[in-house]
Amino acid sequence: MTTNRGVVGDLLDTPVLGELRVRRDALVVFDDDGTIVDVVMPDDPVFAARVSDLDTANRLERLGAQVLILPGLIDLHNHAP
């Protein structure tokens, strides 16, 4: 049984400098440390099986239409007193 978790939703990434890519309904699979271990697109032959396996194991979250997946976005800021 897998310990990975999955999220299905719209993924934004920047494969090259200056390019913003929107990947609709992507399955992002990550391990217990939060590290992305796989990204599977709906046109991949294994997509349905991977989604089904994670869903059956209660380890899948489907994001709503107003939510985006932004891998690597780290909010590092502080507020001065």
RAURHU-V918523 format. One record per backbone hydrogen bond with DSSP energy under -1.0 kcal/mol. NH is the residue of the N-H (numbers start at 1). CO is the residue of the C=O. If there is no record, write none. Layout:
nh:NH co:CO
nh:NH co:CO
This chain:
nh:5 co:30
nh:6 co:59
nh:7 co:28
nh:8 co:61
nh:9 co:26
nh:11 co:23
nh:12 co:69
nh:13 co:21
nh:19 co:16
nh:21 co:13
nh:23 co:11
nh:26 co:9
nh:27 co:40
nh:28 co:7
nh:29 co:38
nh:30 co:5
nh:31 co:35
nh:34 co:31
nh:37 co:29
nh:38 co:29
nh:40 co:27
nh:44 co:41
nh:47 co:44
nh:50 co:46
nh:51 co:47
nh:52 co:48
nh:53 co:49
nh:54 co:50
nh:55 co:51
nh:56 co:52
nh:57 co:53
nh:58 co:55
nh:59 co:54
nh:61 co:6
nh:63 co:8
nh:67 co:64
nh:69 co:10
nh:73 co:70
nh:76 co:74
